[in-house]
Amino acid sequence: MLLEFSNYFNNTYDLQIKANNNSSLLSFYLPKQNIFFDYLCCPTGYVEFSKNGFTINMNRRQTILENQIIDNENKIILFSKLNDSSYKLILEKKYFDFNSNAFSAETFEIKYDIIK
């Protein structure tokens, strides 16, 4: 699947954290699968990935977020602060699998490091 993410990761931020009173707004940006059909150049369809985001609100004293359903494609299994400069996200994300012709839920573990 990572081979299909051509040029997705160039010059991008994948997590933004902004302070908001006693909480933090966490904005995650992840690849979204877009499936297109009915084009003359590709009558069987083709796939592109675009950046798609969602934002959650987390209490500043909270260091772990578990089992948070975001939408029908994304579920946070675990989001945790590892130390002052890194975070870990374990995410279940649904993608269409063209081999089985069905949606498949895949689990990804992503480590974020703060860039200063």
C-alpha positions as CSV (number, residue, x, y, z in Angstrom):
1,M,0.0,0.0,0.0
2,L,2.8,2.4,0.8
3,L,4.0,2.2,-2.9
4,E,0.7,3.7,-3.9
5,F,1.3,6.8,-1.8
6,S,3.5,8.4,-4.4
7,N,4.5,12.0,-3.5
8,Y,2.1,12.0,-0.6
9,F,4.7,12.6,2.1
10,N,6.6,15.4,0.5
11,N,6.8,18.7,2.5
12,T,3.9,17.8,4.8
13,Y,3.1,17.9,8.5
14,D,1.0,14.9,9.6
15,L,0.1,16.0,13.1
16,Q,-0.5,19.5,14.5
17,I,-1.0,20.2,18.2
18,K,-2.4,23.6,19.3
19,A,-3.1,24.7,22.8
20,N,-6.7,25.8,23.5
21,N,-7.3,26.8,27.2
22,N,-7.1,23.6,29.2
23,S,-7.1,21.3,26.2
24,S,-5.1,20.7,23.1
25,L,-6.5,20.4,19.5
26,L,-4.9,17.5,17.7
27,S,-5.1,17.6,13.9
28,F,-4.2,14.4,12.2
29,Y,-3.5,14.2,8.4
30,L,-3.6,10.8,6.8
31,P,-3.8,9.4,3.3
32,K,-7.4,9.0,2.0
33,Q,-8.1,6.6,-0.8
34,N,-10.1,8.1,-3.7
35,I,-11.4,5.7,-6.3
36,F,-12.4,7.0,-9.7
37,F,-14.4,5.3,-12.4
38,D,-15.8,6.1,-15.9
39,Y,-12.9,8.0,-17.3
40,L,-11.9,7.4,-20.9
41,C,-8.3,7.0,-20.1
42,C,-9.0,4.3,-17.4
43,P,-12.3,2.6,-18.0
44,T,-11.6,0.1,-15.2
45,G,-11.0,3.0,-12.7
46,Y,-8.0,4.2,-10.8
47,V,-6.9,5.2,-7.3
48,E,-5.3,8.3,-6.0
49,F,-4.4,9.2,-2.4
50,S,-5.0,12.7,-1.0
51,K,-4.4,14.2,2.4
52,N,-7.4,14.0,4.6
53,G,-7.6,15.3,8.2
54,F,-9.6,15.1,11.4
55,T,-9.3,17.0,14.6
56,I,-9.9,15.8,18.2
57,N,-9.9,17.7,21.5
58,M,-7.8,16.3,24.3
59,N,-7.5,17.5,27.9
60,R,-3.9,18.7,28.5
61,R,-3.5,16.5,31.5
62,Q,-4.5,13.5,29.5
63,T,-1.6,11.5,28.1
64,I,-3.5,8.6,26.5
65,L,-6.5,8.4,24.2
66,E,-8.0,5.0,23.5
67,N,-10.8,3.5,21.3
68,Q,-12.0,6.7,19.7
69,I,-14.1,6.2,16.6
70,I,-13.5,9.2,14.3
71,D,-15.7,8.2,11.3
72,N,-16.5,5.2,9.2
73,E,-12.9,5.0,7.9
74,N,-10.8,5.9,11.0
75,K,-10.6,4.6,14.6
76,I,-7.9,5.6,17.1
77,I,-6.9,2.4,19.0
78,L,-4.3,4.3,21.0
79,F,-2.7,7.8,21.0
80,S,-0.1,8.4,23.6
81,K,2.7,10.8,24.5
82,L,6.0,8.8,24.6
83,N,8.1,11.7,25.8
84,D,8.4,15.5,25.4
85,S,9.2,15.3,21.8
86,S,7.3,12.2,20.4
87,Y,3.9,10.7,20.2
88,K,2.6,7.3,19.0
89,L,-0.7,6.6,17.2
90,I,-2.1,3.2,16.6
91,L,-4.9,3.6,14.1
92,E,-7.4,1.3,12.4
93,K,-8.1,2.6,8.9
94,K,-10.3,1.2,6.2
95,Y,-9.1,0.9,2.6
96,F,-10.7,-0.8,-0.4
97,D,-8.7,-3.9,-1.4
98,F,-9.0,-4.5,-5.1
99,N,-7.8,-8.2,-4.7
100,S,-10.7,-9.1,-2.6
101,N,-13.1,-6.4,-3.9
102,A,-14.0,-5.5,-0.4
103,F,-13.1,-2.9,2.3
104,S,-10.4,-4.0,4.6
105,A,-9.5,-2.6,8.0
106,E,-5.7,-2.2,8.4
107,T,-3.9,-1.3,11.6
108,F,-1.1,1.3,11.4
109,E,1.4,2.3,14.0
110,I,2.7,5.8,13.5
111,K,5.4,7.6,15.5
112,Y,5.4,11.4,15.4
113,D,8.5,13.4,16.3
114,I,8.3,17.1,17.1
115,I,10.1,19.3,14.6
116,K,11.5,22.5,16.1
